[in-house]
Amino acid sequence: MEDKEIVDLYLKRDENAITATKTKFGKYILTIAQNILGSVDDAQEVENDTYLKTWNSIPPTIPLKLKTYLGRISRNLSIDMYRKNTNEKHGGGNFEALIDELAESLPAQDASPDEALDSAALSRALSEFLKSQDSDKRVMFIKRYWYGASIDDIASELSLSPNNVTVTLHRTRAALKEYLESEGIAV
């Protein structure tokens, strides 16, 4: 089923929209959640919450790219659950490690690194930086720091060694830091 057809089901308030979403995007949603949370049970809960949130938000929202829309919902719900689990001292995942990797390449502010990512100026600069990178670097960066993919998964998908991915990400973060500083964003 095409994305537009699925969105149309949501607009008609047809419950088959959820089944169609799960069929087409369930693995994608679950992967994002599991990468951030490190727990199958928590990831499944986020997957179900993603369907509910999507049901409640379409309409009025009509997403242009359903996959991106679902990915954002899943990621945000996963981060919220991660924070809740961390505050309650139970939870796993590698989200904190991802933020630590980026911390030295992001602006030093009162906000935590993940909150700093949400600022409009930083978002624009990050987007421009990524556009200037070759496709493999951009894919690695987004898979690692947006979707929370492991180094091994990225290496496998791009037919590279894990060491190559690690080194490339390290160099990309260093280049990002240099770029942000050249744009007048204090790091």
TIVO-2410 file (N, C-alpha, C; in nm, 3 decimals):
# residues 187
REC num residu      c1      c2      c3 atome chaine
REC   1      M   0.085  -0.118   0.000     N      A
REC   1      M   0.000   0.000   0.000    CA      A
REC   1      M   0.089   0.124   0.000     C      A
REC   2      E   0.052   0.221  -0.079     N      A
REC   2      E   0.128   0.346  -0.088    CA      A
REC   2      E   0.103   0.433   0.035     C      A
REC   3      D   0.201   0.520   0.066     N      A
REC   3      D   0.190   0.607   0.182    CA      A
REC   3      D   0.064   0.693   0.177     C      A
REC   4      K   0.035   0.749   0.060     N      A
REC   4      K  -0.083   0.835   0.046    CA      A
REC   4      K  -0.211   0.760   0.079     C      A
REC   5      E  -0.217   0.634   0.039     N      A
REC   5      E  -0.335   0.552   0.069    CA      A
REC   5      E  -0.348   0.529   0.220     C      A
REC   6      I  -0.235   0.509   0.286     N      A
REC   6      I  -0.238   0.490   0.432    CA      A
REC   6      I  -0.284   0.618   0.500     C      A
REC   7      V  -0.228   0.732   0.457     N      A
REC   7      V  -0.270   0.861   0.515    CA      A
REC   7      V  -0.419   0.883   0.491     C      A
REC   8      D  -0.467   0.847   0.373     N      A
REC   8      D  -0.611   0.860   0.344    CA      A
REC   8      D  -0.696   0.776   0.441     C      A
REC   9      L  -0.647   0.658   0.476     N      A
REC   9      L  -0.718   0.575   0.574    CA      A
REC   9      L  -0.728   0.646   0.709     C      A
REC  10      Y  -0.617   0.710   0.751     N      A
REC  10      Y  -0.620   0.787   0.876    CA      A
REC  10      Y  -0.721   0.901   0.865     C      A
REC  11      L  -0.719   0.971   0.752     N      A
REC  11      L  -0.810   1.084   0.734    CA      A
REC  11      L  -0.956   1.040   0.737     C      A
REC  12      K  -0.983   0.919   0.691     N      A
REC  12      K  -1.120   0.862   0.692    CA      A
REC  12      K  -1.153   0.800   0.827     C      A
REC  13      R  -1.053   0.799   0.920     N      A
REC  13      R  -1.067   0.738   1.053    CA      A
REC  13      R  -1.094   0.588   1.041     C      A
REC  14      D  -1.031   0.526   0.941     N      A
REC  14      D  -1.044   0.382   0.917    CA      A
REC  14      D  -0.936   0.310   0.997     C      A
REC  15      E  -0.975   0.220   1.086     N      A
REC  15      E  -0.880   0.151   1.172    CA      A
REC  15      E  -0.781   0.064   1.094     C      A
REC  16      N  -0.809   0.036   0.968     N      A
REC  16      N  -0.713  -0.037   0.885    CA      A
REC  16      N  -0.585   0.043   0.863     C      A
REC  17      A  -0.589   0.173   0.891     N      A
REC  17      A  -0.470   0.257   0.878    CA      A
REC  17      A  -0.359   0.205   0.970     C      A
REC  18      I  -0.396   0.165   1.089     N      A
REC  18      I  -0.296   0.116   1.185    CA      A
REC  18      I  -0.236  -0.016   1.138     C      A
REC  19      T  -0.319  -0.104   1.088     N      A
REC  19      T  -0.269  -0.232   1.036    CA      A
REC  19      T  -0.176  -0.209   0.918     C      A
REC  20      A  -0.216  -0.120   0.828     N      A
REC  20      A  -0.132  -0.089   0.711    CA      A
REC  20      A  -0.001  -0.026   0.753     C      A
REC  21      T  -0.005   0.062   0.854     N      A
REC  21      T   0.116   0.126   0.905    CA      A
REC  21      T   0.209   0.022   0.966     C      A
REC  22      K   0.153  -0.068   1.045     N      A
REC  22      K   0.233  -0.173   1.108    CA      A
REC  22      K   0.297  -0.263   1.002     C      A
REC  23      T   0.220  -0.299   0.901     N      A
REC  23      T   0.270  -0.387   0.796    CA      A
REC  23      T   0.387  -0.322   0.722     C      A
REC  24      K   0.371  -0.196   0.686     N      A
REC  24      K   0.473  -0.129   0.604    CA      A
REC  24      K   0.588  -0.073   0.686     C      A
REC  25      F   0.561  -0.021   0.806     N      A
REC  25      F   0.662   0.053   0.881    CA      A
REC  25      F   0.692  -0.003   1.021     C      A
REC  26      G   0.628  -0.114   1.059     N      A
REC  26      G   0.646  -0.167   1.194    CA      A
REC  26      G   0.791  -0.195   1.229     C      A
REC  27      K   0.863  -0.262   1.141     N      A
REC  27      K   1.003  -0.295   1.168    CA      A
REC  27      K   1.087  -0.168   1.181     C      A
REC  28      Y   1.062  -0.070   1.096     N      A
REC  28      Y   1.132   0.058   1.098    CA      A
REC  28      Y   1.111   0.129   1.233     C      A
REC  29      I   0.986   0.137   1.276     N      A
REC  29      I   0.952   0.202   1.403    CA      A
REC  29      I   1.017   0.128   1.520     C      A
REC  30      L   1.006  -0.004   1.519     N      A
REC  30      L   1.061  -0.086   1.627    CA      A
REC  30      L   1.214  -0.074   1.633     C      A
REC  31      T   1.279  -0.068   1.518     N      A
REC  31      T   1.425  -0.057   1.514    CA      A
REC  31      T   1.471   0.075   1.576     C      A
REC  32      I   1.405   0.184   1.542     N      A
REC  32      I   1.441   0.314   1.601    CA      A
REC  32      I   1.428   0.307   1.753     C      A
REC  33      A   1.316   0.256   1.800     N      A
REC  33      A   1.292   0.249   1.944    CA      A
REC  33      A   1.393   0.158   2.013     C      A
REC  34      Q   1.420   0.044   1.954     N      A
REC  34      Q   1.513  -0.050   2.017    CA      A
REC  34      Q   1.656   0.005   2.017     C      A
REC  35      N   1.695   0.076   1.912     N      A
REC  35      N   1.829   0.136   1.908    CA      A
REC  35      N   1.847   0.236   2.022     C      A
REC  36      I   1.745   0.310   2.054     N      A
REC  36      I   1.754   0.411   2.159    CA      A
REC  36      I   1.738   0.348   2.297     C      A
REC  37      L   1.644   0.256   2.310     N      A
REC  37      L   1.610   0.202   2.442    CA      A
REC  37      L   1.687   0.077   2.481     C      A
REC  38      G   1.727  -0.003   2.385     N      A
REC  38      G   1.800  -0.126   2.415    CA      A
REC  38      G   1.715  -0.233   2.480     C      A
REC  39      S   1.585  -0.221   2.470     N      A
REC  39      S   1.495  -0.317   2.533    CA      A
REC  39      S   1.382  -0.348   2.435     C      A
REC  40      V   1.362  -0.475   2.408     N      A
REC  40      V   1.256  -0.517   2.316    CA      A
REC  40      V   1.120  -0.479   2.372     C      A
REC  41      D   1.099  -0.504   2.500     N      A
REC  41      D   0.969  -0.473   2.561    CA      A
REC  41      D   0.937  -0.324   2.553     C      A
REC  42      D   1.034  -0.241   2.589     N      A
REC  42      D   1.012  -0.096   2.582    CA      A
REC  42      D   0.993  -0.051   2.437     C      A
REC  43      A   1.069  -0.110   2.346     N      A
REC  43      A   1.056  -0.075   2.204    CA      A
REC  43      A   0.917  -0.111   2.152     C      A
REC  44      Q   0.864  -0.225   2.194     N      A
REC  44      Q   0.729  -0.264   2.151    CA      A
REC  44      Q   0.624  -0.168   2.207     C      A
REC  45      E   0.646  -0.122   2.328     N      A
REC  45      E   0.554  -0.025   2.386    CA      A
REC  45      E   0.558   0.106   2.306     C      A
REC  46      V   0.678   0.149   2.271     N      A
REC  46      V   0.692   0.271   2.190    CA      A
REC  46      V   0.628   0.251   2.053     C      A
REC  47      E   0.645   0.131   1.995     N      A
REC  47      E   0.582   0.104   1.865    CA      A
REC  47      E   0.431   0.123   1.875     C      A
REC  48      N   0.370   0.065   1.976     N      A
REC  48      N   0.225   0.080   1.994    CA      A
REC  48      N   0.185   0.224   2.021     C      A
REC  49      D   0.265   0.293   2.102     N      A
REC  49      D   0.238   0.435   2.130    CA      A
REC  49      D   0.251   0.519   2.003     C      A
REC  50      T   0.342   0.478   1.914     N      A
REC  50      T   0.358   0.549   1.787    CA      A
REC  50      T   0.232   0.539   1.703     C      A
REC  51      Y   0.171   0.420   1.699     N      A
REC  51      Y   0.048   0.404   1.624    CA      A
REC  51      Y  -0.064   0.490   1.684     C      A
REC  52      L  -0.072   0.492   1.817     N      A
REC  52      L  -0.175   0.571   1.883    CA      A
REC  52      L  -0.154   0.721   1.856     C      A
REC  53      K  -0.030   0.765   1.871     N      A
REC  53      K  -0.002   0.908   1.849    CA      A
REC  53      K  -0.029   0.946   1.703     C      A
REC  54      T   0.004   0.857   1.612     N      A
REC  54      T  -0.022   0.883   1.470    CA      A
REC  54      T  -0.173   0.892   1.447     C      A
REC  55      W  -0.248   0.799   1.505     N      A
REC  55      W  -0.394   0.799   1.493    CA      A
REC  55      W  -0.452   0.930   1.545     C      A
REC  56      N  -0.399   0.978   1.658     N      A
REC  56      N  -0.451   1.100   1.718    CA      A
REC  56      N  -0.405   1.228   1.649     C      A
REC  57      S  -0.300   1.219   1.566     N      A
REC  57      S  -0.247   1.340   1.504    CA      A
REC  57      S  -0.284   1.355   1.356     C      A
REC  58      I  -0.332   1.247   1.294     N      A
REC  58      I  -0.377   1.254   1.154    CA      A
REC  58      I  -0.527   1.229   1.154     C      A
REC  59      P  -0.613   1.317   1.118     N      A
REC  59      P  -0.590   1.460   1.107    CA      A
REC  59      P  -0.574   1.524   1.244     C      A
REC  60      P  -0.535   1.645   1.259     N      A
REC  60      P  -0.527   1.751   1.160    CA      A
REC  60      P  -0.400   1.751   1.075     C      A
REC  61      T  -0.293   1.691   1.125     N      A
REC  61      T  -0.169   1.688   1.049    CA      A
REC  61      T  -0.184   1.594   0.930     C      A
REC  62      I  -0.129   1.636   0.818     N      A
REC  62      I  -0.124   1.550   0.700    CA      A
REC  62      I   0.023   1.545   0.657     C      A
REC  63      P   0.093   1.439   0.698     N      A
REC  63      P   0.237   1.432   0.670    CA      A
REC  63      P   0.266   1.415   0.520     C      A
REC  64      L   0.370   1.486   0.475     N      A
REC  64      L   0.412   1.473   0.336    CA      A
REC  64      L   0.489   1.344   0.313     C      A
REC  65      K   0.568   1.305   0.414     N      A
REC  65      K   0.644   1.181   0.406    CA      A
REC  65      K   0.611   1.100   0.531     C      A
REC  66      L   0.529   1.000   0.513     N      A
REC  66      L   0.479   0.922   0.626    CA      A
REC  66      L   0.592   0.854   0.702     C      A
REC  67      K   0.689   0.798   0.632     N      A
REC  67      K   0.799   0.728   0.699    CA      A
REC  67      K   0.875   0.824   0.791     C      A
REC  68      T   0.905   0.942   0.743     N      A
REC  68      T   0.976   1.041   0.824    CA      A
REC  68      T   0.892   1.083   0.944     C      A
REC  69      Y   0.765   1.102   0.921     N      A
REC  69      Y   0.672   1.141   1.027    CA      A
REC  69      Y   0.668   1.034   1.137     C      A
REC  70      L   0.656   0.909   1.097     N      A
REC  70      L   0.653   0.799   1.194    CA      A
REC  70      L   0.787   0.786   1.266     C      A
REC  71      G   0.896   0.804   1.193     N      A
REC  71      G   1.029   0.797   1.253    CA      A
REC  71      G   1.047   0.902   1.361     C      A
REC  72      R   1.001   1.024   1.333     N      A
REC  72      R   1.012   1.131   1.431    CA      A
REC  72      R   0.930   1.100   1.556     C      A
REC  73      I   0.808   1.053   1.537     N      A
REC  73      I   0.723   1.018   1.651    CA      A
REC  73      I   0.789   0.908   1.734     C      A
REC  74      S   0.835   0.803   1.667     N      A
REC  74      S   0.899   0.691   1.737    CA      A
REC  74      S   1.023   0.738   1.813     C      A
REC  75      R   1.104   0.818   1.749     N      A
REC  75      R   1.227   0.868   1.812    CA      A
REC  75      R   1.193   0.952   1.935     C      A
REC  76      N   1.100   1.045   1.921     N      A
REC  76      N   1.064   1.132   2.033    CA      A
REC  76      N   1.004   1.053   2.149     C      A
REC  77      L   0.917   0.958   2.117     N      A
REC  77      L   0.861   0.874   2.224    CA      A
REC  77      L   0.969   0.790   2.291     C      A
REC  78      S   1.064   0.741   2.212     N      A
REC  78      S   1.174   0.661   2.267    CA      A
REC  78      S   1.262   0.744   2.360     C      A
REC  79      I   1.292   0.865   2.318     N      A
REC  79      I   1.374   0.954   2.403    CA      A
REC  79      I   1.300   0.985   2.532     C      A
REC  80      D   1.170   1.012   2.522     N      A
REC  80      D   1.091   1.037   2.643    CA      A
REC  80      D   1.095   0.917   2.737     C      A
REC  81      M   1.078   0.797   2.682     N      A
REC  81      M   1.082   0.677   2.764    CA      A
REC  81      M   1.221   0.655   2.822     C      A
REC  82      Y   1.324   0.681   2.742     N      A
REC  82      Y   1.461   0.666   2.790    CA      A
REC  82      Y   1.483   0.757   2.911     C      A
REC  83      R   1.441   0.880   2.900     N      A
REC  83      R   1.458   0.975   3.011    CA      A
REC  83      R   1.382   0.928   3.135     C      A
REC  84      K   1.259   0.880   3.113     N      A
REC  84      K   1.179   0.830   3.226    CA      A
REC  84      K   1.249   0.711   3.291     C      A
REC  85      N   1.295   0.617   3.207     N      A
REC  85      N   1.364   0.499   3.261    CA      A
REC  85      N   1.491   0.536   3.333     C      A
REC  86      T   1.565   0.631   3.279     N      A
REC  86      T   1.690   0.673   3.342    CA      A
REC  86      T   1.662   0.739   3.476     C      A
REC  87      N   1.558   0.821   3.480     N      A
REC  87      N   1.522   0.887   3.606    CA      A
REC  87      N   1.477   0.787   3.710     C      A
REC  88      E   1.417   0.677   3.666     N      A
REC  88      E   1.372   0.575   3.759    CA      A
REC  88      E   1.480   0.470   3.784     C      A
REC  89      K   1.597   0.491   3.729     N      A
REC  89      K   1.713   0.402   3.748    CA      A
REC  89      K   1.692   0.262   3.694     C      A
REC  90      H   1.610   0.248   3.592     N      A
REC  90      H   1.602   0.121   3.522    CA      A
REC  90      H   1.586   0.152   3.374     C      A
REC  91      G   1.668   0.091   3.297     N      A
REC  91      G   1.663   0.116   3.154    CA      A
REC  91      G   1.800   0.090   3.096     C      A
REC  92      G   1.804   0.075   2.969     N      A
REC  92      G   1.930   0.049   2.903    CA      A
REC  92      G   1.941   0.136   2.783     C      A
REC  93      G   1.990   0.082   2.677     N      A
REC  93      G   2.002   0.156   2.554    CA      A
REC  93      G   2.134   0.229   2.545     C      A
REC  94      N   2.156   0.286   2.429     N      A
REC  94      N   2.284   0.353   2.406    CA      A
REC  94      N   2.265   0.500   2.376     C      A
REC  95      F   2.149   0.555   2.407     N      A
REC  95      F   2.122   0.695   2.376    CA      A
REC  95      F   2.222   0.787   2.445     C      A
REC  96      E   2.250   0.761   2.571     N      A
REC  96      E   2.344   0.845   2.645    CA      A
REC  96      E   2.482   0.842   2.581     C      A
REC  97      A   2.525   0.726   2.534     N      A
REC  97      A   2.655   0.715   2.467    CA      A
REC  97      A   2.657   0.796   2.338     C      A
REC  98      L   2.547   0.797   2.265     N      A
REC  98      L   2.540   0.876   2.142    CA      A
REC  98      L   2.553   1.024   2.173     C      A
REC  99      I   2.484   1.069   2.276     N      A
REC  99      I   2.491   1.209   2.314    CA      A
REC  99      I   2.633   1.245   2.360     C      A
REC 100      D   2.696   1.155   2.434     N      A
REC 100      D   2.833   1.179   2.477    CA      A
REC 100      D   2.928   1.192   2.358     C      A
REC 101      E   2.908   1.109   2.255     N      A
REC 101      E   2.991   1.118   2.135    CA      A
REC 101      E   2.979   1.255   2.071     C      A
REC 102      L   2.859   1.308   2.067     N      A
REC 102      L   2.835   1.437   2.002    CA      A
REC 102      L   2.870   1.557   2.090     C      A
REC 103      A   2.879   1.537   2.219     N      A
REC 103      A   2.892   1.648   2.313    CA      A
REC 103      A   3.007   1.742   2.280     C      A
REC 104      E   3.121   1.689   2.240     N      A
REC 104      E   3.234   1.778   2.214    CA      A
REC 104      E   3.225   1.849   2.080     C      A
REC 105      S   3.127   1.813   1.998     N      A
REC 105      S   3.108   1.878   1.868    CA      A
REC 105      S   2.991   1.977   1.868     C      A
REC 106      L   2.921   1.985   1.981     N      A
REC 106      L   2.804   2.072   1.990    CA      A
REC 106      L   2.832   2.190   2.081     C      A
REC 107      P   2.751   2.294   2.068     N      A
REC 107      P   2.771   2.414   2.149    CA      A
REC 107      P   2.764   2.387   2.299     C      A
REC 108      A   2.850   2.455   2.372     N      A
REC 108      A   2.847   2.447   2.518    CA      A
REC 108      A   2.744   2.548   2.566     C      A
REC 109      Q   2.633   2.498   2.615     N      A
REC 109      Q   2.525   2.582   2.666    CA      A
REC 109      Q   2.479   2.525   2.798     C      A
REC 110      D   2.388   2.597   2.861     N      A
REC 110      D   2.329   2.545   2.984    CA      A
REC 110      D   2.246   2.421   2.955     C      A
REC 111      A   2.195   2.414   2.832     N      A
REC 111      A   2.113   2.299   2.793    CA      A
REC 111      A   2.203   2.178   2.772     C      A
REC 112      S   2.145   2.061   2.790     N      A
REC 112      S   2.218   1.938   2.762    CA      A
REC 112      S   2.237   1.925   2.611     C      A
REC 113      P   2.333   1.843   2.566     N      A
REC 113      P   2.357   1.832   2.422    CA      A
REC 113      P   2.233   1.794   2.341     C      A
REC 114      D   2.149   1.704   2.394     N      A
REC 114      D   2.030   1.667   2.316    CA      A
REC 114      D   1.930   1.781   2.306     C      A
REC 115      E   1.922   1.867   2.408     N      A
REC 115      E   1.835   1.984   2.400    CA      A
REC 115      E   1.894   2.088   2.306     C      A
REC 116      A   2.026   2.099   2.303     N      A
REC 116      A   2.091   2.194   2.213    CA      A
REC 116      A   2.064   2.160   2.067     C      A
REC 117      L   2.049   2.031   2.038     N      A
REC 117      L   2.020   1.989   1.901    CA      A
REC 117      L   1.891   2.048   1.849     C      A
REC 118      D   1.800   2.082   1.938     N      A
REC 118      D   1.670   2.132   1.896    CA      A
REC 118      D   1.669   2.281   1.862     C      A
REC 119      S   1.775   2.353   1.891     N      A
REC 119      S   1.775   2.496   1.861    CA      A
REC 119      S   1.774   2.517   1.711     C      A
REC 120      A   1.702   2.619   1.669     N      A
REC 120      A   1.684   2.644   1.525    CA      A
REC 120      A   1.815   2.675   1.455     C      A
REC 121      A   1.899   2.759   1.512     N      A
REC 121      A   2.025   2.796   1.447    CA      A
REC 121      A   2.116   2.674   1.432     C      A
REC 122      L   2.124   2.596   1.535     N      A
REC 122      L   2.208   2.477   1.530    CA      A
REC 122      L   2.152   2.378   1.428     C      A
REC 123      S   2.022   2.363   1.425     N      A
REC 123      S   1.959   2.272   1.329    CA      A
REC 123      S   1.991   2.312   1.186     C      A
REC 124      R   1.981   2.441   1.157     N      A
REC 124      R   2.013   2.489   1.022    CA      A
REC 124      R   2.159   2.464   0.988     C      A
REC 125      A   2.247   2.496   1.082     N      A
REC 125      A   2.390   2.476   1.058    CA      A
REC 125      A   2.422   2.328   1.039     C      A
REC 126      L   2.362   2.243   1.120     N      A
REC 126      L   2.385   2.099   1.108    CA      A
REC 126      L   2.336   2.048   0.973     C      A
REC 127      S   2.220   2.097   0.930     N      A
REC 127      S   2.166   2.057   0.801    CA      A
REC 127      S   2.259   2.100   0.687     C      A
REC 128      E   2.308   2.222   0.692     N      A
REC 128      E   2.401   2.270   0.589    CA      A
REC 128      E   2.531   2.189   0.590     C      A
REC 129      F   2.579   2.159   0.709     N      A
REC 129      F   2.701   2.079   0.720    CA      A
REC 129      F   2.681   1.942   0.656     C      A
REC 130      L   2.571   1.877   0.689     N      A
REC 130      L   2.546   1.743   0.635    CA      A
REC 130      L   2.528   1.745   0.483     C      A
REC 131      K   2.467   1.850   0.431     N      A
REC 131      K   2.454   1.863   0.286    CA      A
REC 131      K   2.590   1.870   0.218     C      A
REC 132      S   2.689   1.925   0.288     N      A
REC 132      S   2.822   1.941   0.230    CA      A
REC 132      S   2.905   1.812   0.235     C      A
REC 133      Q   2.857   1.712   0.307     N      A
REC 133      Q   2.930   1.587   0.321    CA      A
REC 133      Q   2.891   1.489   0.210     C      A
REC 134      D   2.984   1.397   0.180     N      A
REC 134      D   2.948   1.296   0.079    CA      A
REC 134      D   2.841   1.204   0.136     C      A
REC 135      S   2.779   1.129   0.048     N      A
REC 135      S   2.663   1.048   0.084    CA      A
REC 135      S   2.692   0.950   0.198     C      A
REC 136      D   2.804   0.878   0.192     N      A
REC 136      D   2.834   0.779   0.296    CA      A
REC 136      D   2.849   0.844   0.433     C      A
REC 137      K   2.918   0.957   0.441     N      A
REC 137      K   2.936   1.026   0.569    CA      A
REC 137      K   2.802   1.073   0.623     C      A
REC 138      R   2.721   1.127   0.534     N      A
REC 138      R   2.589   1.177   0.575    CA      A
REC 138      R   2.502   1.061   0.625     C      A
REC 139      V   2.502   0.950   0.553     N      A
REC 139      V   2.423   0.833   0.593    CA      A
REC 139      V   2.472   0.780   0.728     C      A
REC 140      M   2.603   0.768   0.744     N      A
REC 140      M   2.658   0.719   0.871    CA      A
REC 140      M   2.615   0.809   0.986     C      A
REC 141      F   2.630   0.940   0.968     N      A
REC 141      F   2.599   1.036   1.073    CA      A
REC 141      F   2.451   1.028   1.112     C      A
REC 142      I   2.365   1.029   1.015     N      A
REC 142      I   2.221   1.027   1.043    CA      A
REC 142      I   2.180   0.894   1.105     C      A
REC 143      K   2.229   0.783   1.052     N      A
REC 143      K   2.194   0.653   1.109    CA      A
REC 143      K   2.242   0.643   1.254     C      A
REC 144      R   2.360   0.693   1.282     N      A
REC 144      R   2.416   0.682   1.417    CA      A
REC 144      R   2.348   0.778   1.514     C      A
REC 145      Y   2.335   0.906   1.476     N      A
REC 145      Y   2.293   1.007   1.573    CA      A
REC 145      Y   2.145   1.043   1.565     C      A
REC 146      W   2.076   1.005   1.461     N      A
REC 146      W   1.931   1.027   1.457    CA      A
REC 146      W   1.858   0.897   1.489     C      A
REC 147      Y   1.897   0.790   1.423     N      A
REC 147      Y   1.828   0.662   1.442    CA      A
REC 147      Y   1.890   0.575   1.550     C      A
REC 148      G   2.009   0.611   1.598     N      A
REC 148      G   2.072   0.535   1.705    CA      A
REC 148      G   2.124   0.399   1.662     C      A
REC 149      A   2.155   0.383   1.534     N      A
REC 149      A   2.205   0.255   1.484    CA      A
REC 149      A   2.344   0.226   1.540     C      A
REC 150      S   2.373   0.099   1.558     N      A
REC 150      S   2.504   0.059   1.610    CA      A
REC 150      S   2.609   0.072   1.500     C      A
REC 151      I   2.734   0.082   1.541     N      A
REC 151      I   2.846   0.088   1.447    CA      A
REC 151      I   2.845  -0.037   1.359     C      A
REC 152      D   2.823  -0.153   1.419     N      A
REC 152      D   2.822  -0.278   1.342    CA      A
REC 152      D   2.712  -0.280   1.237     C      A
REC 153      D   2.593  -0.231   1.273     N      A
REC 153      D   2.482  -0.228   1.177    CA      A
REC 153      D   2.513  -0.134   1.061     C      A
REC 154      I   2.569  -0.018   1.091     N      A
REC 154      I   2.605   0.077   0.986    CA      A
REC 154      I   2.711   0.017   0.896     C      A
REC 155      A   2.813  -0.044   0.956     N      A
REC 155      A   2.922  -0.106   0.879    CA      A
REC 155      A   2.867  -0.214   0.787     C      A
REC 156      S   2.780  -0.297   0.838     N      A
REC 156      S   2.722  -0.404   0.758    CA      A
REC 156      S   2.641  -0.348   0.642     C      A
REC 157      E   2.559  -0.249   0.670     N      A
REC 157      E   2.474  -0.191   0.566    CA      A
REC 157      E   2.556  -0.124   0.455     C      A
REC 158      L   2.668  -0.061   0.492     N      A
REC 158      L   2.749   0.010   0.394    CA      A
REC 158      L   2.866  -0.073   0.342     C      A
REC 159      S   2.875  -0.200   0.384     N      A
REC 159      S   2.983  -0.290   0.344    CA      A
REC 159      S   3.121  -0.231   0.378     C      A
REC 160      L   3.132  -0.184   0.501     N      A
REC 160      L   3.257  -0.128   0.552    CA      A
REC 160      L   3.294  -0.200   0.680     C      A
REC 161      S   3.416  -0.180   0.724     N      A
REC 161      S   3.456  -0.236   0.852    CA      A
REC 161      S   3.404  -0.146   0.965     C      A
REC 162      P   3.377  -0.203   1.082     N      A
REC 162      P   3.336  -0.120   1.195    CA      A
REC 162      P   3.440  -0.011   1.227     C      A
REC 163      N   3.568  -0.045   1.213     N      A
REC 163      N   3.673   0.053   1.238    CA      A
REC 163      N   3.662   0.170   1.140     C      A
REC 164      N   3.634   0.140   1.014     N      A
REC 164      N   3.619   0.245   0.914    CA      A
REC 164      N   3.505   0.338   0.952     C      A
REC 165      V   3.393   0.283   0.996     N      A
REC 165      V   3.278   0.363   1.036    CA      A
REC 165      V   3.313   0.448   1.158     C      A
REC 166      T   3.379   0.388   1.256     N      A
REC 166      T   3.417   0.461   1.378    CA      A
REC 166      T   3.508   0.578   1.344     C      A
REC 167      V   3.609   0.554   1.263     N      A
REC 167      V   3.703   0.660   1.225    CA      A
REC 167      V   3.633   0.769   1.145     C      A
REC 168      T   3.549   0.728   1.051     N      A
REC 168      T   3.476   0.827   0.969    CA      A
REC 168      T   3.385   0.912   1.056     C      A
REC 169      L   3.314   0.851   1.149     N      A
REC 169      L   3.227   0.929   1.239    CA      A
REC 169      L   3.309   1.024   1.325     C      A
REC 170      H   3.423   0.978   1.374     N      A
REC 170      H   3.509   1.065   1.454    CA      A
REC 170      H   3.554   1.186   1.373     C      A
REC 171      R   3.597   1.163   1.251     N      A
REC 171      R   3.641   1.272   1.164    CA      A
REC 171      R   3.526   1.364   1.126     C      A
REC 172      T   3.409   1.307   1.107     N      A
REC 172      T   3.292   1.387   1.074    CA      A
REC 172      T   3.253   1.476   1.191     C      A
REC 173      R   3.259   1.423   1.313     N      A
REC 173      R   3.230   1.504   1.431    CA      A
REC 173      R   3.331   1.617   1.445     C      A
REC 174      A   3.459   1.588   1.418     N      A
REC 174      A   3.562   1.693   1.424    CA      A
REC 174      A   3.536   1.800   1.319     C      A
REC 175      A   3.498   1.757   1.199     N      A
REC 175      A   3.467   1.853   1.092    CA      A
REC 175      A   3.343   1.935   1.128     C      A
REC 176      L   3.245   1.871   1.192     N      A
REC 176      L   3.126   1.943   1.237    CA      A
REC 176      L   3.164   2.051   1.337     C      A
REC 177      K   3.247   2.016   1.432     N      A
REC 177      K   3.290   2.114   1.532    CA      A
REC 177      K   3.357   2.233   1.464     C      A
REC 178      E   3.446   2.205   1.371     N      A
REC 178      E   3.516   2.311   1.298    CA      A
REC 178      E   3.416   2.395   1.218     C      A
REC 179      Y   3.321   2.330   1.155     N      A
REC 179      Y   3.221   2.402   1.075    CA      A
REC 179      Y   3.137   2.493   1.164     C      A
REC 180      L   3.090   2.440   1.277     N      A
REC 180      L   3.007   2.522   1.368    CA      A
REC 180      L   3.084   2.642   1.418     C      A
REC 181      E   3.211   2.622   1.450     N      A
REC 181      E   3.292   2.735   1.496    CA      A
REC 181      E   3.309   2.838   1.384     C      A
REC 182      S   3.327   2.792   1.260     N      A
REC 182      S   3.341   2.886   1.148    CA      A
REC 182      S   3.211   2.961   1.121     C      A
REC 183      E   3.098   2.904   1.163     N      A
REC 183      E   2.968   2.968   1.148    CA      A
REC 183      E   2.935   3.058   1.267     C      A
REC 184      G   3.028   3.070   1.361     N      A
REC 184      G   3.008   3.155   1.476    CA      A
REC 184      G   2.928   3.091   1.588     C      A
REC 185      I   2.916   2.959   1.584     N      A
REC 185      I   2.846   2.887   1.690    CA      A
REC 185      I   2.951   2.831   1.784     C      A
REC 186      A   2.956   2.886   1.905     N      A
REC 186      A   3.060   2.846   2.001    CA      A
REC 186      A   3.041   2.703   2.043     C      A
REC 187      V   3.152   2.628   2.036     N      A
REC 187      V   3.148   2.487   2.074    CA      A
REC 187      V   3.228   2.467   2.200     C      A
***
